Amino acid sequence: MKEEVKGREKLLILWSSGDRDVALKMVFMYTLNGKMRGWWEDICLVVWGPSSKLLSVDMELQDYIKKIIEEGVNVVACEACANEYGVSSELEELGIEVKYMGEPLTNYLKTGWKTLTF
């Protein structure tokens, strides 16, 4: 059963760390629980920089990101970063939308989304 929290808002999580422990012990754990427990109305997880390379090669993280997507979190990846690492197609195969993120990120920030960065 989901815990309902009054006054839920929108959360943007900008994940750029290539550190696997950061992904497992903070980013993914909080993202999944935040959605499952209703702590946030909407969550967008942005895969940016070294995190895109890490996600493209780590099967455990790939399985975890699929659960996050299934739960209803919007997961997108920075196309410029993914192209630099040569992993765009791997991320798309996971169900992640790969697009240029400079303007969308700016819009999230300007429209009041709470933001966490890792």
Secondary structure, 3 states (H helix, E strand, C coil): CCCCCCCCCEEEEEECCCCHHHHHHHHHHHHHHHHHCCCCCEEEEEECCHHHHHHHHCHHHHHHHHHHHHCCCEEEEEHHHHHHHCCHHHHHHCCCEEECCHHHHHHHHHCCCEEEEC
